[in-house]
Amino acid sequence: MENTHFESQNHSDISCERAELGGGSGLGAANASEAGGLRGARIASVLAQINQSFADQQFSTRVVAENLGLSVRYVQDLLQGSGFSITDRIMALRLEKARGLLTSDRQCRLKISDVAASCGFNELSYFHRSFRRRFGASPAKFRIQSMNG
């Protein structure tokens, strides 16, 4: 579940990334409609499921497939053409939510473990590794840096 697609991006790129991943601007739905027909509708449904439930710790490709009455392999295949796997999309959205929580929590009321859990991470160490890989700093250091500048 490692995510190497996002390592070289900086903080200003995240809004573009969210748009590419189907979050925020609705671009994902536009790309899905270009696929046309039933496949396009299914892609849009998968993207909607991801955007709605990514922060749930039990959320996975299997959950999406079950909710939509599709096979896991077909769900993976639907998103394959976009260049981002379903796990890449989920990870990017979880990390973006964590970044938002850390930068908006100026009084440091939220524990890092609470941030991780609310963003869908089951393991704190995995959250720390993923966050550091994506943003270049640990969650705690990132929070301090965001408060200072």
MOKAGI-V292818 format. One record per backbone hydrogen bond with DSSP energy under -1.0 kcal/mol. CO is the residue of the C=O (numbers start at 1). NH is the residue of the N-H. Records with the same first field share a line. If there is no record, write none. Layout:
CO->NH / NH
//
This chain:
6->9
10->13
11->14
13->17
14->18
15->19
16->20
17->21
18->23
19->22
23->25
26->30
27->31
28->32
29->33
30->34
36->40
37->41
38->42
39->43
40->44
41->45
42->46
43->47
44->48
45->49
46->50
47->51
48->52
49->53
50->54
53->56
56->59
60->64
61->65
62->66
63->67
64->68
65->70
71->75
72->76
73->77
74->78
75->79
79->82
80->83
85->89
86->90
87->91
88->92
89->93
90->94
91->95
92->96
93->97
94->98
95->99
96->100
97->101
98->102
99->103
100->104
101->105
104->106
105->108
111->115
112->116
113->117
114->118
115->119
116->121
117->120
123->127
124->128
125->129
126->130
127->131
128->132
129->133
130->134
131->135
132->136
138->142
139->143
140->144
141->145
142->146
143->147
144->148
//
